Amino acid sequence: MTARRDLRSDAGQAFPIYITAVAGLLFLALALFAVGQAGATRNGGQTAADAAALAAAQDYRDQLRKGFLEAIGNGSAWDDLLDGRGLGGTAACDEARWFADQNGADVTDCRGPDFLPTSFTVTVRTQKPVGKTVIPGTESKHAEATAKAVVTPRCTAEPPAPPTKLPDDGGKGDGGGKGGDGGKDDGKGGKGGDGGKDDGKDDKPPIDLLCDGADLTIDPTRLDLFPDAKDLFSVHLAG
């Protein structure tokens, strides 16, 4: 006698397997969502760190340009400034904190300027945690990220041109009456003396630079034409 198979019994035995499989897939989906949520928080933190480091470096670059311009104007040394050094304390890290906050993060460390190369290294912590997920502890987990921005000089100073040798006048200027008259004219006018002083202010030689392979001449008497900071220094994230 052939036994009849009870289909209802088979269905009843398979039902728990289906439930377990669906629960497993659901948990896997939620776990993947948690991983994605953590990744998004981490990416947001890295974006904030990049922006903060670049902001600090760009602020420092602007200060370098300002210091370079002032040094040329008052005739002081500017070599270190052109190389990206020589500034005192700056507010560059304050700029980093502001930009990090705009991107939903707080600066936990800001180091710079470090030299060789001139750079700023900024570490941030996201203001918002990953959030509640199926993975325990994520509701209080914040992302941290670090970025480094480098200030690179675009220009190098070219050596000054050798002085031009004046031709020999054969001693004509030593004894002529006209030379004496010229002396008298010089002695008469106070304005002439003042003009000499003005000429002294304007006798600073031009500064020749080589910037990214192109010649750039800075005229100390026309500092209103001074190059922009981006023409003197580049700013980029370190790889």
C-alpha positions, 0 to 999 in steps of 0.5 A: 500500500502506497503512503500519501504524502502530506503536502501540508506537513511539508509546507509547515516544515518549510515555513520556519526556513523561509522566515529565517532566510528573510530575517537573515536578508533583512539583517544583512540589508540593515547592516549594509545600510549601517556601513553605508551610513558610517561611510557617508559620515566618514566622507563628510568628515574628510570633506571638512578636513580637506576644506579646513586644511585648504582654508588655512593654507590659502590664508597663509598664502595671502599673508605671504603676499602681503608680507612680500609686498610690504618688504618690497615697499620698505626695502627689507629682506623678502627672500624667505617670504618668497620661499614661503617662510618668514611670517610670524603668527597668523590666524590661519588655523582660525580659518580652518576652524571656520570652514570645518564648522561650515562642513559640520565638523570641529577641528581637534588639531591644527598644526602649521606652518610646517616647513619643507614644504610649507604646510598645514595639517588639520584633524577634524571630528564630525559634529554628528555621530553615525546614528542608531543602526543594527550595529551597537555603538554607532549612535555615539560614534563620530568620524575623524579625518585628517588632511594636509595642505601644502603652500608651494612657491611658484617663483624664484628670484633671478640674479640682478643684472650686472651694473652698466659701466659708464663710458669714459668722458675724457675728463671733460666734466672736471674743468669746464666752465659749463660744469661750474655753471651746472654747480651754480644751478644746483646750488640755487634751487632748493627744489632741485634738492627736493627732486633729488630726494624724490629720485632717491625713493624711486631708484629701487631696482626692479625685481625679476622673478621666474614664475613657472618658467615665465619672467615676471618683473615687479616694479617697486614704484608701482606696487599697485600692479603687484601680482596676486597671491595665486600667481606667487604661490600654489596651494594643494592637498598633499596626496 
